[in-house]
Amino acid sequence: MKKNYVLQLIVMFLFSFSFFAQEVEIKGVITDPDNQPLPGVTVVVEGTSRGATTDFDGNYIIKAEKGETLLFSYVGFDTQKIKIENNTTINVTLKMGMQLDSVVVIGSRSPGRTTVNSAVAIDVFDIQQLSKASPQVNLNQILNYVAPSFTSNTQTISDGTDHIDPASLRGLGPDQVLVLINGKRRHTSSLINVNGTFGRGSVGTDLNAIPAAAVKNIEVLRDGAAAQYGSDAIAGVINIILTDNTNELQLNVTSGANFSRNANSQTGGIDGETTNVSASYGLDLGDKGGFINFSGDFDIREDYNRMKEWEGDVYNRYNTVERFANADGYDISDLLDDDVSDVIQYGNQAGFNLNPNATIEQLRDILSVDNTSAELSARNQVRSDFNMRVGQSRLRGGRLFVNFALPLDDNGTELYSFGGISSRNGNSAGFYRLPNQSRTFTSTYIDGFLPEINSKVKDESFSAGIKGSVGDWNVDFSNTYGKNSFLYVIGNTSNASLQNASPTIFDAGGFSFAQNTTNLDVRQFFEDVSEGLNVAFGAEHRLETYEIVAGQESSYSQYTTAGEVITLASQQPATDFFGAARPGGAQVFPGFSPNNELNRSRSSVAGYVDVELDVSEEFLLSFASRYEDYSDFGSTVNFKLASRYKLTDNVNLRASANTGFRAPSLHQLNFNSTSTIFDQNGDPQEVGTFANDSRAAELLGIPELKQETSRSISLGVTGKFPEANLTFTADAYWVGIDDRVVYTGQFTGPGTGTELDNLLRQANASRASFFANAIDTESRGFDFVITHKINLGTNSRLNTDLSGTLSETRQVGDIKASEVLRNAGLVDTYFPEDSRVYLEEAVPRTKINLTNNYTFGKFNLFLRNVFFGKVTEATPTIENQQIFSEKLVTDLSFGYVASPSLTFTIGANNIFDIYPDRAEEAFGNRSGGRFDWSRRAQQFGIAGRFLFARMSISLQ
């Protein structure tokens, strides 16, 4: 045994010696396409921790073995792999990444079509590079600061919209842009925006349910594409390409906070702390290029507040009586009894000299007088104790995505799949319920309370398919499923009509939306027809389901003084001391009732044909048509014609014309609920949203929903000048949309016991709103993108991108109101003035982005300036429509490559702490100091300066 053991050691030693003896020194020079040396290029032996970086002259030296693979990576360039054979000198020329000559998936089904040669406008953004240098970590904000035609901002005091940011493209609605992942339709959110925000009445896609770590790049098609991809693509298409990296662990840890003069309710300091940890790792599968990649992140985002101080009334004299009674150990809920002697007793202790024989009517007059200053002093309080939380919501969330592909043969047959899950818990607050309001049962909250909306947002998706060749045709068959759910838990609140019996936490119910899409796509490229003909056709089946789930009874019901649920008009709700009815339901968000519950489904089938012909080397012509039939409202046929003409080898002209459509969402067709919505004066209104096929809609003459239809044209020019290292695109467009779906104003009943009054009472509402095809609109604009790169000496490079959009959207023609509405004088309620402002002026119509990325040695400097155009306060009173001026926001970051596997970055979003214009008192929109900055007209948010630090680890 001993001899065998020694022999084994000798063999192992000799094997190890021979193993290391194969290791050789590899050297070379790394250059760019202009043959300029690249300093700071990372060179790594794949699958190991061995690495090196190039010096100022682009030279590198690394030890490796024959058969191993070297990875060459550099910011702004495509990663390149080279297998070591017998050579010891390997010189590499890296290709620029994400340029105008990048091959794209959307906009054309012809293989190998690039952005510069496309007949339509397409932007490509390298998300992996942006995630390393830019301050933003979620997709909405990354795109908001890099894509001028894209707009998305965090909302505040907007119920569920505080937790899912609405986004738009080319100034159109959130539901008029189609989102794809790896070319497959992505489901929308289950949330419909019904509060006071841009995109009110629309349903968007929750981009923040997708971790940025899972995304390789994003393609943005800025052209109507309903004839190619179906409903929702009126404004364009966003295609998210998932990463396929393998044998490399990428880990980013980003932490930051707002360091702003207006932090912490404008006292200054630090707030809104944020931490994001993301990771991505992939494995090779098989020997034909298969892979599986796992990517995910989790983040913690704290809230912040930008309200300085409540300026209105807080306490009246009756609250003073309550304070004296409470200090005496008296149950102040007993002050509501018919016997007012206790009220008089404690009122006189407070020094009000009340008549012992005073009636309740006389006491109401005396005790309703404001007594805020005295009470604040007596209770050792200040006005800021009654502030709302005006700013971003608190969020905790995690996301996991998987991307998989497995080639089955050498002929292109491939199994593929991708999908993910995400969970996000949010916390936001509503309007403060003050102690002098009937909404506050002071026996529970003697100083009032700030009710909170807690959200539970879950998202899941899964797509699987197989593609390959059948004869000479390329065939792709796939199925994609997605579901989004949104549940509400209302905390730190009460049902005022339940008085002492009310809980303080409520399950308010929620909703969900699911979508299953089956696609068959067939394509063939004919090289011998002219200069090339691509023929594509296919079919799609889509099944959608929308569900509303009721909450607990006390979350939505209104009760009598005896604690009985009000079901009859003759029953009277509990009242406060002054005789005001106490509202039912959970304060800030009344829950969904069984009357709101529903489960609705619909299906659609579609077929398309897409033909693209290179008539000559200069002239490209494409045509697409799509037929789609919906089970709930009918069918539609749409067309697209596009062309590109090469004026020279480097300059192209392009144009397109489209017809399009957007089917009203199941949410718009079926959503119904009652919400507490505060009007422009800060007064609460219980607004019921009724479906279009409801009796309330019939009484008011509101027709059932139908699809939106559109026409659009675009004309552009692209250029590429290699001698100047310059590329550019410029595109003008016009989009006309008929029968646009909007969320109406608030209708009131006549208050005479009519059927409409009874329907409102049954819904615990005082007003009614609906979704309606109320208007036609026209949008026009101009987009441009200019990219330039230059070498500064032998050890540095500057990449510069200048892009911008100038656009406008306008209502055209008359409001499409029925005769019933016209005869009742309700046309301006059908489409009110604030809805017009939301549509036309509440988000910037001009946005210009100038980004500079300067790399020198191991250092990287990222500088970005974004110009946001003016916006207008969305209010129904024209005199109160304050215009907020243009602003320039600057981002700056500085990165250092400490080693091939470790990079540190520090920087800032909005480094100069720029804020939108303050709301001026003269316009009457400050709501008693609640909103020093508009919550209804958004440019770039009100967070102020955000400083961050990031550590990026790459292990291969």
Secondary structure, DSSP 8 states (H G I E B T S, - for coil): -HHHHHHHHHHHHHHHHHHHHTEEEEEEEEE-TTS-B-TT-EEEETTSS-EEE--TTSEEEEEEETT-EEEEE-TTB--EEEE--S-SB--EE--BSS-TT-B-SSS--STT-BTTT-SS-EEEEEHHHHHHHSS--SHHHHHHHH-TTEEE----S-GGGGTS--EEETT--GGGEEEEETTEE----S----SSSTTTT-----GGGS-GGGEEEEEEE-S--HHHH-TTTTSEEEEEEE----S-EEEEEEEEEEEETTHHHHT-EEEEEEEEEEEEEEEEETTTTEEEEEEEEEEEE----------S---BHHHHHHHHHHHTT--GGGGGSS--HHHHHHHHHTT----TT--HHHHHHHHTSB-HHHHHHHTT--GGGG----S--EEEEEEEEEEEEEE-STTS-EEEEEEEEEEEEEEEE---B-TTSTT--TTT-TT-B--EEEEEEEEEEEEEEEEEEETTEEEEEEEEEEEEEEEEEEES---GGGGGG--S-EEEEEEEEEEEEEEEEEEEEETTSTT-EEEEEEEEEEEEEEEEE---HHHH--B-TTS-B--STT----B-TTS-B---S-TTS----TTT-EEEEEEEEEEEEEEEEE-SSSEEEEEEEEEEEETTTEEEEEEEEEEEEESSSSEEEEEEEEEEEE---HHHHH--EEEEEE-TTS-EEEEEE--TTSHHHHHHT------EEEEEEEEEEEEEEGGGTEEEEEEEEEEEEEEEEEE---EE--SSS-HHHHHHHHTT-SEEE-EEEEEEEEEEEEEEEEEEEEE-TTSEEEEEEEEEEEEEEEEES-----HHHHHTT-HHHHS-HHHHHHHHTSS-SEEEEEEEEEEETTEEEEEEEEEE--EE---S-GGG--EE--EEEEEEEEEEEEETTEEEEEEEESTT--------GGGT-STTTT-SS-SSS-SS-S---EEEEEEEEEE-
